[in-house]
Each structure stands twice: as C-alpha cells, then as structure tokens.
Amino acid sequence: MTTPPSNSAALLARRARVLAPTYQLFYEQPLQIVRAEGVWMYDQEGRRYLDAYNNVPVVGHCHPQVVEALTRQARMLNTHTRYLAEQPLQLAEELLATLLPEPGSVIFTCTGSEANDLAVRISKAVTGGSGFIITEFAYHGVTDVLAGMSPEDGGPLGPGVYTVAPPLGSEGAASFGVRVRECIERMQSQGVRLAAMLVDTIFSSEGVIAEPRGFLADAAREVHAAGGLFIADEVQPGFGRLGEAMWGFQRHGIVPDLITMGKPMGNGHPIAAVAGRAGVLAAFARGRRYFNTYGGNSVSCATALAVLQVIHNENLLENARRSGEYLRRGLLALAQRYPVIREIRGAGLFIGVELGANPASGLSGSAETRRIVNGLCRRGVLVGSTGRQGNVLKIRSPLTLEPQHADLLIEALDQTLITVDRVQGYGTATRIRCEKSSVLSAACARRLM
C-alpha cells in the first residue's frame, strides 16, 4: 500500500472523488488532524489546536484509562448481550444510579440516533399516540424518522410532528409550558394523539438555552396531562457537561419517562443508550422485542465504564462547573468591551455566545460569527456555531478544559474581535488592526467602508 500524500490539496481532491458530497468540512481552511490528547488536537505539521468544540471526547481525547480499558477488553472478548456478562449489567447499574430516583432499566444502542429512534418507537407503542412535539430548530438524529424531527437539517417535518418556539429569553422560558399546551390542543383539534415531546435539554441547535432552571417542568406536566411521554435527549448536554449535575434535565427538577444518550458515553467509541422508567420499558417489551447486535457489546461497555470512572475519579463535574464559570466571566468581560456580543448563555462547559451585526466589519450576525469561528481557528482555537440564524458561537469543550485553557480561548477571541476582516463570501479581502482600543474607533470603522 502506498502512503497517501499529506498535503491538503491532494487530500481534498481524493475526498471529492470518493466521498459523497453530503460530507462537509469545518473552516475556510480545512484542518488535517492526525492526533489528539486531552483538550489538544494536532495537525500534520505538529501545530496544536485547543479543542473547545468537540463534546464527544467528554473526558478528553485519547484518555489513557479509557484507551487501556478498550484495548484490554478487545484482546479478551467482544460479543453481544445474548450471553450473560458482567459489563452491561454494571454499566446499566452505574448509569441508573445517576439518572432516576425510582426503578428503571436500560437498552443499549450504538449511536444517539439509534437511541432517539428507539425512544420514538417506545413512545408510540406505550401511548398508542402518533404525534410528537419538538422545538422549531431542533436536531435529534439521522434516521429517516429523526430527520423529520430535525428541522435544523432543513428537511420537511415528518408525519405527526409539531413544533413549538424555543424558550429564548425570560418571557420565552416563562411561557414555554403554555406554548406546549397550545400545541397539544392544536394536535387534538386535528385528531392527532400525543405520543411524546422530545427535547434536547440544553437546546443546542437553538442557540444554547439553560436558564432559568426549572422552566422545563411546566412543559413536562402538560405532556403528562395529555397522556404523552417526556423524552430528554441528553446526547449533547449529558455526562456532566453542564457542571451542576450529570444530566441536563436534572437542572429542571423533572424525571423524564425516557432519557437518551450518545457517543460521549464511550468518549467517541460507538455506544449509546435509552434509559427509562421500568414500567414504560416493560410495557414496550410486552408487545415487542428489541435487540441490537452490538448495542452493549463487551468492548463498548468496558469503554463506557472507564468513562464513568474517569468522570468520578477526576471530579469532572466540578471541573466543568468551575472552569465554565471562569470562562463565562472572561466572556462577560469581553461583552463589556465589544457590543457585537449580545448575550452569553449556557451552563458548565456548554456555552453559547450570541453575536449581532458588527458595524465595524460590515457583517451581519451570522457572517460575523463565521468570521470569528475562522479567525479563532487561525489562532489555534476550535469552536463552532449554532442557532437558527447561525449567529451563536458554540463552545463545548472536553470536560478537562481548565482555567489556563479558558484564558487562551478568551485571548484568541479578544484578538479576533480586535482584528476586523472584511469578508467577501468566505474569503478575506482586507485586514485592519486597531491596536490602541479594544472597541473600534469611528476613524477605524470609516477605513473599513
């Protein structure tokens, strides 16, 4: 086998030949990442990038304890759950201890999409309903059913899928339960019976919404009053990311009927799960069976157990809380100096920074967000964007990010905000640096016109 060329142009050409155009790359100048460790990713030239975006390696890239558990089990046995084995039982027990104050059980899958798809099946079977409520710009997965529940992807809603506006702002959060009730009434008037409401508990694709605590409780009550199930999609906010608790729903004082989780469970290894009230899953099992050949396989369970051990042993919930608060303070300080920063939302190490139009760069909020995402990348910091308008910086690092790493992110963001790039399409035509003021002067702004 010949060694493939390492230069980006050659890789891009090969990629265009063999990968379908459904694939997309991050950043104006795509990165060739060859290794990673902790919060750092390294390109083919050895340059390191602070990973403040990837939530999947929740305990840090290539954590040695997780890698050791994976490889040790792979040398011994990898099989499915139709044989008696210790690992899936121990994993289920440890997960349930963090999830529910009452008896529950777990079904293992391989991906978050499989978990959400299964939760939809369970809801239909248990309630007899066919209607689902999601938020207007939600994302829940890639199966055919979930594509119809993921308007973020731009496709049509599936049959029986209804949307409510996300709980943005204090008024939006306060009236969220009322909007859910009105949606249920609309469904009923059209002869649709509610099966479930499916909610990402941090509203990741809607721009990251965490406050005020407890606002989901009214929505859950309305769903239950109508005979539906409440499904907490914890694929992104789960496993301690929000700092105060292991799961996003716990910030709202609710107990979901079903809880889904995804690849952070295995630090990137493909394992996921649906957990739920014992009665709900027992009712589903009375009518049908579900078996996923490699959901809950030996290697995946060993890997996920190691992830839970690292979260506990390294006190990563507390680190997410402490480092997240430190990062938010730095971002709030920048917001005092840069009016383009409209709002900072989130909890723990899941933060959204909403941006508005920037008169200095002449860019809309969404274009300014793209400019900053790419400017941070050039400065060695990786973040993403989210929100219906694409105008929210999405900061979602491994839970091992510490204050010194947050300082690097804040410094890079400061430098990117100071440096105003006039963007035409996706390219940079001119760059002007205002050295003496963190807020662009009127004279400097005029030079950009």
C-alpha positions in Angstrom: 0.0 0.0 0.0 1.4 3.4 -0.9 1.5 6.2 1.6 -1.2 8.8 0.8 0.1 12.4 0.2 -0.1 14.6 3.2 -0.8 17.9 1.6 -4.3 19.3 1.9 -4.9 19.9 -1.8 -4.3 16.2 -2.6 -6.5 15.1 0.3 -9.2 17.4 -0.8 -9.1 16.1 -4.4 -9.2 12.4 -3.2 -12.0 13.3 -0.8 -14.0 14.8 -3.6 -13.5 11.7 -5.7 -14.5 9.0 -3.2 -16.7 10.6 -0.5 -20.3 11.7 -1.3 -21.0 15.4 -1.4 -23.2 15.0 1.7 -20.0 15.3 3.7 -18.9 18.8 4.8 -15.6 20.2 6.3 -15.1 22.7 9.1 -13.4 26.0 8.5 -12.4 28.0 5.4 -9.0 26.3 5.5 -9.9 22.7 6.4 -7.7 21.1 9.1 -5.9 17.8 8.7 -5.9 16.4 12.2 -3.6 13.5 12.8 -3.6 13.0 16.6 -5.2 14.4 19.8 -4.6 14.3 23.5 -6.7 15.9 26.3 -8.0 19.2 25.1 -5.5 19.4 22.2 -5.7 18.4 18.6 -2.6 18.4 16.3 -2.4 18.8 12.5 0.0 17.1 10.1 2.6 19.8 10.7 2.5 19.4 14.5 0.6 22.6 15.2 -1.7 22.2 18.1 -5.3 23.5 18.4 -7.3 24.0 21.6 -10.4 21.9 21.1 -13.3 24.0 22.5 -15.9 22.3 20.3 -15.9 18.5 20.4 -18.3 17.2 23.0 -17.8 13.5 22.1 -14.4 13.0 23.8 -16.0 14.1 27.0 -13.1 13.1 29.3 -10.5 14.4 26.8 -9.1 13.0 23.6 -7.4 9.6 23.9 -7.7 9.4 27.7 -5.2 6.7 28.7 -7.6 5.0 31.2 -10.3 4.8 28.5 -7.9 3.6 25.8 -6.5 0.9 28.2 -10.0 -0.4 29.1 -10.9 -0.5 25.4 -7.8 -2.4 24.3 -7.7 -4.7 27.2 -11.3 -5.9 26.6 -10.8 -6.1 22.8 -7.9 -8.6 23.4 -10.2 -10.7 25.6 -13.8 -10.8 24.1 -16.2 -8.8 22.1 -19.7 -10.2 21.9 -23.4 -9.2 22.3 -25.9 -9.2 25.1 -27.5 -12.6 24.4 -24.9 -14.2 26.6 -24.6 -13.5 30.3 -21.9 -10.9 31.0 -20.9 -8.6 33.8 -20.1 -5.4 31.9 -23.5 -4.5 30.5 -25.1 -5.1 34.0 -22.5 -3.0 35.8 -22.8 -0.2 33.2 -26.6 -0.2 33.4 -26.5 -0.1 37.2 -24.0 2.8 37.3 -25.9 4.8 34.8 -29.3 4.3 36.5 -27.7 5.4 39.8 -27.1 8.8 38.2 -30.4 9.1 36.3 -33.6 8.1 38.1 -34.8 8.2 41.7 -37.0 5.2 41.0 -36.6 1.8 39.4 -35.6 2.0 35.8 -33.8 0.0 33.1 -31.6 0.5 30.1 -31.5 -0.5 26.4 -28.1 -0.2 24.8 -27.6 1.0 21.2 -24.6 2.1 19.1 -25.5 5.8 18.4 -27.5 8.6 19.7 -29.7 8.5 16.5 -30.5 4.8 17.3 -31.3 5.8 20.8 -33.7 8.6 19.8 -35.2 6.5 17.1 -35.9 3.7 19.7 -37.4 6.2 22.1 -39.8 7.3 19.4 -40.8 3.7 18.8 -41.3 3.1 22.5 -43.5 6.2 22.9 -45.8 5.1 20.1 -46.1 1.6 21.4 -46.7 2.6 25.0 -49.1 5.5 24.5 -50.9 4.5 21.3 -50.2 8.0 20.0 -48.5 9.1 16.8 -47.9 12.8 17.5 -44.6 14.4 18.6 -43.6 17.8 19.8 -40.1 19.3 19.1 -38.7 22.8 19.1 -38.6 24.8 15.9 -34.9 24.3 15.1 -34.2 21.1 16.9 -31.7 18.4 15.9 -32.2 14.8 17.1 -30.5 12.5 14.6 -30.0 11.0 11.2 -32.5 8.2 10.7 -35.5 8.8 8.4 -37.8 9.3 11.4 -35.4 11.6 13.2 -34.7 13.6 10.0 -38.4 14.5 10.2 -37.8 15.7 13.8 -34.6 17.7 13.0 -35.6 20.9 11.3 -32.1 22.2 11.7 -31.1 20.0 8.7 -33.6 21.8 6.5 -35.8 19.0 5.6 -39.6 18.7 6.0 -41.3 17.7 9.2 -42.3 14.1 9.5 -46.0 13.0 9.8 -47.5 13.9 13.1 -44.5 16.2 14.1 -45.4 19.6 15.6 -43.1 22.4 16.7 -43.1 25.0 19.4 -40.9 28.1 19.6 -37.7 27.6 21.7 -37.6 29.2 25.2 -35.4 32.1 24.3 -35.4 35.0 26.7 -37.1 35.2 30.1 -40.5 35.6 28.6 -39.9 32.7 26.2 -38.9 30.4 29.1 -41.8 31.5 31.3 -44.4 30.8 28.6 -42.8 27.6 27.3 -45.3 25.3 29.1 -48.2 27.4 27.8 -46.9 27.0 24.2 -46.6 23.3 24.7 -50.2 23.1 25.9 -51.4 25.2 23.0 -49.5 22.8 20.6 -51.2 19.8 22.3 -54.6 21.5 21.8 -53.8 22.1 18.1 -52.9 18.4 17.7 -56.1 17.3 19.4 -58.2 19.5 17.2 -56.6 17.8 14.2 -57.3 14.3 15.6 -53.6 13.6 16.5 -52.9 11.8 19.7 -49.7 12.9 21.5 -47.1 10.2 21.9 -44.2 12.3 23.3 -42.3 15.5 23.5 -38.6 15.1 22.5 -36.3 17.8 24.0 -32.6 18.5 23.9 -32.3 19.8 27.4 -29.7 22.4 26.5 -31.4 23.4 23.2 -28.1 23.0 21.5 -29.2 23.8 17.9 -31.5 26.7 19.1 -28.5 28.7 20.4 -27.9 27.1 23.8 -30.6 27.8 26.4 -30.0 26.8 30.1 -31.8 29.4 32.2 -33.9 29.8 34.2 -33.6 26.5 35.9 -36.9 24.6 36.1 -38.6 26.0 33.0 -39.0 22.6 31.5 -41.2 21.4 34.4 -44.3 23.1 33.1 -43.8 21.5 29.7 -43.4 18.1 31.2 -46.6 18.5 33.2 -48.6 19.5 30.1 -47.2 16.5 28.2 -48.1 14.1 31.0 -51.6 15.6 31.4 -52.2 14.8 27.8 -51.1 11.2 28.2 -47.7 11.6 26.4 -44.2 10.8 27.4 -41.4 13.3 28.0 -38.1 12.3 26.4 -34.9 14.0 27.5 -32.3 14.0 24.7 -29.0 14.1 26.6 -26.7 13.3 23.7 -25.1 16.7 23.9 -25.8 18.1 27.5 -25.3 14.8 29.3 -22.4 13.2 31.2 -21.7 16.2 33.4 -21.2 18.8 30.7 -23.4 21.4 32.4 -21.4 21.1 35.6 -24.1 21.1 38.3 -25.5 17.6 37.6 -24.8 14.6 35.5 -27.8 15.3 33.2 -29.4 18.4 31.7 -32.9 17.5 32.8 -31.8 17.5 36.5 -31.4 21.3 36.4 -35.1 21.5 35.8 -36.3 19.2 38.7 -38.0 16.7 36.4 -37.9 13.0 35.9 -38.3 12.1 32.2 -40.0 9.0 31.1 -37.2 8.2 28.7 -33.6 9.5 28.5 -31.3 9.1 25.5 -27.6 9.4 25.4 -24.9 9.1 22.7 -21.3 8.7 21.9 -19.8 10.8 24.7 -20.8 7.7 26.7 -17.8 6.0 25.2 -15.6 9.1 24.7 -16.2 8.6 21.0 -16.4 4.8 20.9 -19.8 4.0 19.4 -22.1 3.2 22.4 -25.4 4.9 23.3 -28.5 4.0 25.3 -32.1 4.6 26.2 -32.9 4.6 29.9 -36.3 5.0 31.3 -38.9 4.2 33.9 -39.2 0.5 34.5 -42.9 0.5 33.8 -42.5 2.3 30.5 -39.9 -0.1 29.1 -41.8 -3.1 30.5 -45.0 -2.0 28.7 -42.9 -1.8 25.4 -41.4 -5.2 25.9 -44.8 -6.8 26.3 -45.7 -6.1 22.7 -42.3 -6.5 21.0 -38.6 -7.2 21.4 -35.6 -5.1 20.6 -32.2 -6.5 20.0 -29.2 -4.5 18.7 -26.3 -6.9 17.9 -23.6 -4.5 19.0 -25.5 -2.3 21.3 -24.0 -3.1 24.7 -21.1 -5.2 23.3 -18.3 -6.2 25.6 -15.7 -3.6 24.3 -18.2 -0.7 24.3 -19.4 -1.4 27.8 -15.9 -1.7 29.2 -15.1 1.7 27.5 -18.2 3.4 28.9 -17.4 2.1 32.4 -14.0 3.6 32.1 -15.5 6.9 31.1 -17.8 6.9 34.2 -14.8 6.1 36.4 -12.8 9.0 34.9 -15.7 11.4 35.4 -15.9 10.4 39.0 -12.2 10.0 39.9 -11.1 13.2 38.2 -14.1 15.2 39.6 -15.0 16.4 36.2 -18.5 17.7 37.1 -16.8 20.1 39.5 -14.2 21.0 36.9 -16.9 21.7 34.3 -18.7 23.9 36.8 -15.6 25.8 38.0 -13.9 26.1 34.6 -17.2 27.0 32.9 -17.8 29.8 35.4 -14.3 31.1 34.9 -14.8 31.1 31.1 -18.2 32.8 31.4 -16.6 35.6 33.5 -14.0 36.1 30.8 -16.6 36.2 28.1 -18.7 38.7 30.1 -15.7 40.9 30.4 -15.3 40.8 26.6 -19.0 41.6 26.2 -18.5 44.8 28.1 -15.9 45.9 25.6 -17.4 44.5 22.4 -21.1 45.5 21.7 -21.2 42.8 19.0 -21.6 40.3 21.8 -25.3 40.3 22.5 -25.7 37.6 25.1 -23.9 34.8 26.8 -25.9 31.7 27.6 -25.3 28.2 28.9 -24.1 26.2 31.9 -20.8 24.5 32.8 -18.8 23.8 29.7 -21.6 24.3 27.2 -21.7 28.0 26.3 -23.4 29.9 23.5 -22.2 33.4 22.7 -24.8 35.3 20.6 -23.4 37.9 18.2 -25.2 40.7 16.4 -24.3 42.7 13.3 -20.9 44.3 13.5 -20.8 47.9 12.0 -17.0 47.8 12.0 -16.8 44.7 9.8 -20.0 45.5 7.9 -21.2 41.9 8.6 -24.5 40.5 9.8 -24.5 38.5 12.9 -24.3 35.2 11.1 -21.4 36.4 8.8 -19.6 37.9 11.8 -20.0 34.5 13.6 -18.4 32.7 10.6 -15.6 35.3 10.6 -14.9 34.8 14.2 -15.0 31.0 14.0 -12.4 31.0 11.3 -10.4 33.7 13.0 -10.2 31.6 16.1 -9.2 28.6 14.1 -6.3 30.6 12.6 -5.3 31.4 16.1 -5.3 27.8 17.2 -8.7 27.6 18.9 -11.6 25.5 17.6 -15.2 26.4 18.2 -18.4 26.0 16.2 -21.6 27.9 15.5 -25.3 27.3 16.2 -28.7 28.9 16.3 -31.4 29.4 13.7 -29.5 32.4 12.3 -26.1 30.8 12.7 -25.1 33.7 14.9 -24.1 31.9 18.1 -20.6 30.7 18.9 -20.9 27.2 20.2 -18.3 26.4 22.9 -18.4 22.8 24.0 -15.0 21.5 25.1 -14.0 18.2 26.7 -14.6 18.4 30.4 -10.9 18.5 31.1 -10.7 22.1 30.0 -9.1 24.2 32.8 -8.8 27.9 33.5 -5.5 28.2 31.7 -7.1 26.8 28.6 -10.0 29.2 29.0 -7.5 32.1 29.1 -6.2 31.0 25.7 -9.7 31.0 24.3 -10.5 34.4 25.7 -7.2 35.9 24.4 -7.8 34.4 20.9 -11.4 35.7 20.9 -10.2 39.2 22.0 -7.6 39.2 19.2 -10.2 38.1 16.7 -12.6 40.8 17.7 -10.0 43.5 17.6 -8.9 42.3 14.1 -11.6 43.2 11.7 -11.6 41.2 8.4 -13.7 42.5 5.5 -15.2 39.2 4.3 -16.4 38.7 0.8 -18.1 35.3 0.5 -15.8 33.1 2.5 -12.5 34.9 1.7 -10.7 37.7 3.4 -10.1 40.7 1.3 -8.6 43.2 3.7 -7.5 43.1 7.3 -7.1 46.1 9.6 -5.9 46.0 13.1 -6.8 48.7 15.7 -4.1 48.3 18.3 -4.9 51.1 20.8 -8.5 50.3 21.6 -10.5 47.2 22.2 -13.5 48.9 20.7 -13.0 50.0 17.1 -12.8 53.8 16.8 -15.0 55.7 14.4 -11.9 56.5 12.3 -11.0 52.9 12.1 -14.6 51.9 11.2 -14.6 54.5 8.4 -11.4 53.0 6.9 -13.3 49.7 6.5 -16.1 51.2 4.4 
